[in-house]
Every structure is written in C-alpha cells, then in structure tokens.
Amino acid sequence: MPPDPFDLIDTPALLLDEARMMRNIDRLSARAAALGVRLRPHVKTAKSDAVARRLLGGPDGAATVSTLAEAEALHAAGYRDILYAVGIAPQKLPRVQALRAEGCNLMVLLDSAAQAEALTACHPPVPALIEIDCDGHRGGLRPEDPALVVLGRTLHAAGCLAGVMTHAGESYGVSGPQAHAAFAEQERRAVVMAAEALRAAGLPCPVVSVGSTPTAHAAQDLTGVTELRAGVYVFFDLVMAGIGVCSTDDIALSVLTTVIGHQRDKGWILVDAGWMALSRDRGTAAQAVDQGYGLVCDAMGRVLPDLIVASANQEHGIIACRPGSGANLPDLPVGTRLRLLPNHACATAAQHAGYHVLPATGGPAAFWPRFGGW
Amino acid sequence: MPPDPFDLIDTPALLLDEARMMRNIDRLSARAAALGVRLRPHVKTAKSDAVARRLLGGPDGAATVSTLAEAEALHAAGYRDILYAVGIAPQKLPRVQALRAEGCNLMVLLDSAAQAEALTACHPPVPALIEIDCDGHRGGLRPEDPALVVLGRTLHAAGCLAGVMTHAGESYGVSGPQAHAAFAEQERRAVVMAAEALRAAGLPCPVVSVGSTPTAHAAQDLTGVTELRAGVYVFFDLVMAGIGVCSTDDIALSVLTTVIGHQRDKGWILVDAGWMALSRDRGTAAQAVDQGYGLVCDAMGRVLPDLIVASANQEHGIIACRPGSGANLPDLPVGTRLRLLPNHACATAAQHAGYHVLPATGGPAAFWPRFGGW
C-alpha cells in the first residue's frame, strides 16, 4: 500500500482530492461546450488561487464571485472578467470603482431603482446585470414585471446595462435529472423572456446568464442564453449527491479527523472534528437520506456504510450508525484516522484556512491557502 | 446623536460592544468569588488576545481551550495555566510536550486506557484530568465506573494524575435558573463523587473542575469543587437569552449588515449577511422562541421587535416578521444598516477574522483580530 500522504497532518484538517476535482471541472466544461454557452464558474466555494487557476483556465476565464474580497483576490491574481453576483449595496460602489479603475471588468447585480440610482451616479459607468426571479427563491424582478423595462431604461441611459441573470436556488430542493432539467428550462425561459422584454423596448441585452449546479448539469437546451454559472460542482458534496447530481465518489473534499473516545453502550465514537471543522450545515436533514454532519470514510477515503456524524459540538463529532440502518459499529480504536464527507462543501471549506491537497500526479500533499472575509 | 463609530466599516462585519462584554465578565467573576472557586474561562468563544486579557485578568489567569492552536496562541501571549478540554488524541502529544517544554503548564483531558497509555509514555509527565460524564452528553466516565480508579492508578503511577472535570452540556436544553441550578448540582455531585472515589483509593485529586455557562450562572453551592469553567458568557447570544441566562441587552456581539433589496409581496427584506457572516447555527430552532438566523436591531443596536433573519444563503439574509407575530414589516430602504444578534456567539464569531470593537471608553472603533485553526 502506498504511504498515506496525509499521515503527518494534524487533525482536524481539510483534504482535497485534486484528481476528483479535475474530473468535476472537466465534466461541466464539456457540458457547457456541448450546450454552446460560456461557463462562468463561481469561485465562492473554493476561494483559492490554485483552484481558480484550474477552474477558470487562465486569466481570460470568466468568474462569478459572492464578495468583493473574492473579486479583489482574483483581480490580484490576474483575472479581469468578474461578476459580483449579490445585489449591490450602494456603500460598496467605491470598491467596485477602484477595481474597475485598475482594469478589472467587474460587473454588478441589482433589481431596484434605489440601487440603479446609486450606480448611475458613478463615473465612469459600472456595468450591471438585472437580477431576474425565476422561482421565488430570493431576489430579482419577475420577467413580466413592468419595473424591468423601467430599470433597463435607467441603466441604459447611464451606459450601465449589461444584461440579465437568474439563479434557480429552488433546484436544490428537488431530485434527479428530470426535475433539474425542468428547473433549467424555468431559468432559461425567465431570463430569455426578460432579455426579450428589454430588447422589445429598444434596449441592449448582451449578457443572458443562468445557472446553479443542479440545473447546469441537467440543462437540455440553452437557446438564448449566453453564459452558465455554477459553483459547488468543483468539489461536490453530500447535498448534491443526495439529489442525484453526483455520486459520493465524486466528492473531492473531506475533513480528516482522529478518534478520541467511545461511549460504547450508546454506540458512539467520538472524533476531534466538530462543527468548527465541519460547519453547522445540515443540508441533508431535509433529504431522503439524512447524513447528519457528514458521512464517514476510512483514512484512504473509502465510505464506511451507514456510519455518520450523528451530532457535533464545537470540537467534538459523535459518530454513530445511521438510525434504522441495522449497521454494526466498527471497531475504531482511539487514534484511528477517518475522513468525513461534508454536507455542503462551501460551508465546510469556509471553516478552514486552506486545503491539504492530494495531487492528481501523486507525490506529497500540497497546501493551498483560501482567501476569506468581505 | 453621537456619530456611529461603525459608519465607515464595510458590511457584513462582526461588531463587539466592549462595555457589555465587561459587564458579562464582571458578573461571572463576582459569582465565582462568591462561590469560593477559581474561574477558568474558556477562550474558544473569543479566540482573541485582547479579549483574553480582559477575560483572564493577566498572565496568572487560568484558561480553558478547545484546540492546541488556542493554547499555542495564549502561551505566545504570556499565559501559562491552560487546560485543553477536548479528549487528547495520541498524535497531538508532541505539540503538548513542546508547549510544556517552553514553560506552559498545559493540562490535557482523557477518559480511556488507550489515551492513558500514550500519555504515560511521555517524559517528562504531562498532567491530565479524567473526564467525568455527569449527564450523558458526550465523553467521560460515569463517577461510579470502576474504570475510573483503574485509570487514576495508571495516571498516578506515571505522575500524570491532576484531577477530574465535567461539563453539563445538557444544561443548554433546559430553561431558567432553577433548572440550571439542578444541572449545576448534578455536575458538582458527579465530579465530587469521582474525586472521592480516587481519594478513597489513595490517589490524589487536586483539581475538581465543573462548568458550562448556564450552570456557572445558576450554581448555588460548589462544595468540593476547585474551579469553574464557562465560555460563551463573555459575549452571550440568543441561545443563552432563550434559556434565561441573559437578556438580549447583554449580547455583546452582532453582525453589521446592509439592506440590498426587497420582495415586498412576500414581506422580505434582503441583506448582505448570509450564513457566511452569521454561521449556519440554528440553536434557537428548538427553543420556545425561534430566532431564525438572528434577531434584527437598528444600526445603533436597538432590537426591532419580531423582526428576524428568516432564512440565509451564503451571502444573503432574508429578513421577515416572525411567523404569527402580526408585526408589520418596517420600511428599511436599500442601503439601511442593521445589526443582527447571533444565535450562537462561538459559531458566528468563528466566521470572521476579527472584531470591530465599540470601546467601553468611547472613541473610534478598534479592530481585534481572532486566531483560528487547529
């Protein structure tokens, strides 16, 4: 057996399997190419230069970010085409302008006259996408809302109208490619209808942007769409496996942990990864299979069937058999090292300063730092 | 009205009201003095040199930590008396020994023969407390378990037996001073019984340690106990307010956020603090009053009644009236700044690089960095 490259790493620690990550990246890149749209991956999951390099394919790659701190980090790393995909707060415009003044083509997002008023006071103009609500999930205007064209006119008059975008956040709540394809079509229809409404009013709409990880992997036809966004697919996680977008073998991220105790009469194994290392995310709680705070694997990453992190304190995880599974608790003595697959890769990764990477080419583990904050 | 000291801070950001924090610190210090026990505050909530200085009262102060990284940071800041209160993984002993070799009196925790075997192989000896289970919450030996004295003998023979400790984690699940006092007595009884069992076997037991924030504030009598631990009381939070340990006016921590949009037909106000800024902790979900992802205050910290963060995405919070409250959604235009009180201070603080501090003496905001990792 080859030596464990993570043998010398203190626990808990965040592990990244580069080969799995590259497979995930290549899978969606191929899909986007087949669908004839540009891919604009979301960097909010990884927040890492080294991952961004692989995800965006070089400085001409288009990126989506969830914070201005991500945009600043990407721009410092040489990227120029960035969409900040959270509705803009007027107070953040000076930082947006500063990035643009340095040559970063940063676009912002908005859905209200108040935001447009702040934006159109900026000189030189800052390009904006109008957020379209396709599923009632969060922000955005409905494509049939007359406010859309009014907003479009305001933005266009100031040279700020870049297009429209939507995100089917509700697609996370349904399972299987058919259900996800239906949401993909819902995204497409809403945003194309919005683009057509703007164009019918004589306004330009060059960017027509859709996406979420479930819909991006299931979309059958993206006619009228110019770009596709997705984020968590770079690592995948148990929530995505639970709705059939990936298998557990695709999950590139895990938390390395060590057994520190037992309560044998209760069927508990205590480990040194609690919610601080795993996050408080319980995204599988509402799914068909509740994975607790994570699914347990051995130190080499092989899933131990029906063994989950049943509960978590700050620095303690309590491993137990999945209720009703009839599984037997394996003998895992104090000092045994395990890997835990996360419910939600974005949340778990954010609890760590960086990734201990199992390189795709083999060899010793590398460390890739994360950037955080706002 | 005085100028807002947080006016120039970008959102989302973590705010700390130093005057409230000092009131919380002084309150428990006075209680520990009245009960005749030494206080060993837990640094896992704040993870900050500046807070530790106020919490521990100087380099002779006793500290509890949840990670070796905290112990290393405290030792670098001059503290010498530290309890690492998570069951020791054998692989972590070299770091423990390194700290002790540098003059840090670091104690560890264990409850098994496997851990004792690893510990007693260390030279010079590393002092350990035996973890006692007082309420079935997590790790530890029951005080009547014959394994306790066997473990005590093993440790004592190697010069490692320092005492016993317990933590009534289940006290978080009950409400009011009477219920918490009952758990405090349960902690005391369990750990004093364990100490007596060791002493009856001719073993020393100098340290008898109890504590959790609810029990520490409610304990009526700590006869036989030598030290009291508590952590989250330094900031307090909605979970502690929900079980009556503090009021919302005692909560020293909040997240500053900005309104970025509305879905008025749904009664939603969107803000730029999602779970990345608030954490995924939903600790009030099982309480009498569910606070969602946080309770909303105006920019000066005054609670807006029945307004909560009803749901959260990574960088979006959705504010709405508490279901069933009959409250009216206030008019909070885009750009309005708000403060959000957290469910769980340990979890929310961990999402941030540091604290923007409203100094107790007035004046401009300070920034106190956090230390993290393991």
Contacts between the chains, C-beta under 8 A, distances in Angstrom:
chain1	res1	chain2	res2	distance
A	10	B	68	7.9
A	10	B	91	7.2
A	10	B	92	6.9
A	10	B	95	7.4
A	10	B	374	6.2
A	11	B	89	6.8
A	11	B	91	7.3
A	11	B	374	7.3
A	12	B	374	5.9
A	13	B	374	7.3
A	44	B	314	6.0
A	44	B	315	7.6
A	66	B	276	7.7
A	66	B	314	5.7
A	66	B	315	4.5
A	67	B	276	8.0
A	67	B	315	6.3
A	68	B	10	7.9
A	86	B	260	7.0
A	86	B	272	6.5
A	86	B	315	4.8
A	86	B	316	6.6
A	87	B	260	4.0
A	87	B	261	4.7
A	87	B	270	6.4
A	87	B	272	7.8
A	87	B	316	7.9
A	88	B	260	7.0
A	89	B	11	6.8
A	89	B	258	4.2
A	89	B	259	7.7
A	89	B	260	5.1
A	89	B	272	5.6
A	89	B	334	7.5
A	89	B	335	6.6
A	90	B	334	6.8
A	90	B	335	4.8
A	91	B	10	7.2
A	91	B	11	7.3
A	91	B	258	6.2
A	91	B	335	6.6
A	92	B	10	6.9
A	95	B	10	7.4
A	111	B	261	5.8
A	112	B	261	5.9
A	112	B	262	7.1
A	112	B	334	5.7
A	114	B	333	6.1
A	114	B	334	3.9
A	114	B	335	6.9
A	115	B	260	7.6
A	115	B	261	7.6
A	115	B	334	5.8
A	118	B	334	8.0
A	118	B	335	7.4
A	133	B	263	7.7
A	136	B	266	7.7
A	138	B	270	7.0
A	138	B	313	6.5
A	138	B	316	5.9
A	138	B	318	7.1
A	139	B	260	7.6
A	139	B	261	4.7
A	139	B	263	6.9
A	139	B	270	5.3
A	139	B	316	7.2
A	169	B	313	6.9
A	258	B	89	4.2
A	258	B	91	6.1
A	259	B	89	7.7
A	260	B	86	7.1
A	260	B	87	4.0
A	260	B	88	7.0
A	260	B	89	5.1
A	260	B	115	7.6
A	260	B	139	7.7
A	261	B	87	4.7
A	261	B	111	5.8
A	261	B	112	5.9
A	261	B	115	7.6
A	261	B	139	4.7
A	262	B	112	7.2
A	263	B	133	7.7
A	263	B	139	6.9
A	266	B	136	7.7
A	270	B	87	6.5
A	270	B	138	7.0
A	270	B	139	5.4
A	272	B	86	6.5
A	272	B	87	7.8
A	272	B	89	5.6
A	275	B	281	7.7
A	275	B	347	6.9
A	276	B	66	7.7
A	276	B	67	8.0
A	276	B	350	6.2
A	277	B	374	7.5
A	279	B	279	8.0
A	279	B	280	5.8
A	280	B	279	5.8
A	280	B	280	3.7
A	280	B	281	4.7
A	280	B	282	7.4
A	280	B	347	5.9
A	281	B	275	7.7
A	281	B	280	4.7
A	282	B	280	7.3
A	282	B	282	7.9
A	313	B	138	6.5
A	313	B	169	6.9
A	314	B	44	6.0
A	314	B	66	5.7
A	314	B	346	5.9
A	314	B	347	8.0
A	315	B	44	7.6
A	315	B	66	4.5
A	315	B	67	6.3
A	315	B	86	4.8
A	316	B	86	6.6
A	316	B	87	8.0
A	316	B	138	5.9
A	316	B	139	7.3
A	318	B	138	7.1
A	333	B	114	6.1
A	334	B	89	7.5
A	334	B	90	6.8
A	334	B	112	5.8
A	334	B	114	3.9
A	334	B	115	5.8
A	335	B	89	6.5
A	335	B	90	4.8
A	335	B	91	6.6
A	335	B	114	6.9
A	335	B	118	7.5
A	346	B	314	5.9
A	347	B	275	6.9
A	347	B	280	5.9
A	347	B	314	8.0
A	350	B	276	6.2
A	350	B	351	7.3
A	351	B	350	7.3
A	352	B	373	7.7
A	353	B	372	6.9
A	353	B	373	5.5
A	372	B	353	6.9
A	373	B	352	7.7
A	373	B	353	5.5
A	374	B	10	6.2
A	374	B	11	7.3
A	374	B	12	5.9
A	374	B	13	7.3
A	374	B	277	7.5
